[in-house]
């Protein structure tokens, strides 16, 4: 696949990326090399390769979820930048 400057500019527009005009040619060349490398991977025979979701083989790397006492309210509010009585005040995210 040939990666051209207009294609890079179109993808940048769709992805809402700012690529300076001088960088569009460089990005096209770099993306072209990436696509060439991926196309080369498509040449490999993977029919007998099992799909994997975890290359390390670890099944569960997290600690067990056990109940324990929570932080006392006074300690939790001690360094809060904005609080009202016994509650944290956070910026409004839904209007």
Secondary structure, DSSP 8 states (H G I E B T S, - for coil): ----HHHHHHHHHHTT----HHHHHHHHHHHHHHHHHHHHHTTS--TT----S-TT--S--S----------HHHHHHT-SSEETTEE-------
